Amino acid sequence: MEKGTIIIVNLQNPREKVIGIIHEIRSSGIVVRGIDVNSFQDWASEVCRNGDGRAICPTTMFLPMHRVVRADKDEDMGTIPSFSTQFKKRTGLSMKDLLK
């Protein structure tokens, strides 16, 4: 995976999932601009209503490697759409463009 890839990162201590775009990968961790997966639907709804999603906003965060359990590329899996595809269908906007 490289800079600009949309990923889902599973974290531990505490357990959480983040969806975002890779800004940088280091041996110490990953810099991602994104949002907690639990807030994804609310963010998409906010973008639909306002066009910019200012109430619920992605942030740039450093995720230390000792917390990273795994990172998956956000991609369609057969008939199951990726987060990016769901976002595009719902808002008409590219998630990648909004997270840059």
N, C-alpha and C positions, 0 to 999 in steps of 0.2 A: 504494500500500500504506500501511497505517496501523497505529498501535499495536494490538497484539493479534492481528495476522496471523501465521500460521505461514509461515515462509519457508525456502528453501534458499539459502544464500549461497556462491558460488564465490569463493575467494580466491586471490591469487597471492603469491609471495615470502614464505613457502613456499606451494606449492599445497596447498589443503585445502578441504573443504566442511563447512559447519555447518548443522544444522537447528535452528530455534528460533523463538521468538516475539519479535516486534518490541516493544521497550520504548520506543525513541526513535529518530528519524531526524534527523540533523543534517547540515549541509554538510560537516563534518569526518569523519563516519562514522555507523555504525549501532550502537546498543546492543541486543544480543540476549541472551536467556536461552536457552541451548541446549546442544547436544552435537555433537561431530564425527560426521559421517555414518558413518564407519567403526565407531563405537561404538554406533550406534543399536540393532542387534539384541541386543547384550550388555545394553544398558540395558533394553530391553523384557523380556528374559529375567529380569533382576534384579527388575524390578517384578512380574513374574508370580510369582516365588518368594517375595519378601518383602513385596510390596504397596507399597513405598515407594522402592525403588531407591537405597538409601543407599551401596552400595559403588561404583556408577557413577552419578554425579550430574550433572545439567545445571549449568552455571555462567552467570553474567551476565558478558558480555564486550563490550568496545568494539572494533569492527572498523573501522579507519581506511579512509576512502573510497579512498585510493590503493592499497589491497590488494583492494578489491571489484571483481571482474570482472563479476559479474552477481548478481542476486537474483531468485529465482522464487517465486511463491506456491505453497505446497504444496497441490496439488489433484489429484483423480483425473483420469486421462487415458484416457478410454474405459474399457476393461476393466482397465487398470493402476491399482491402488489407490495413493493418496497415502501418504506416511509416516504421516500422522495416521490414516488409515483402517486401515492395517496395525496400528498401535499399538492402536487401539480394539478391533479384532477379536482381537488376541492377548492383551491384558490386561484388556479390559472397561472400561478407564478412558480418559478424555479426555486426550490429550496436552496440549491447550491448558490444561486445569485444572491439570495437574502443573507446567507451565512458568510459570504466573502468579506 
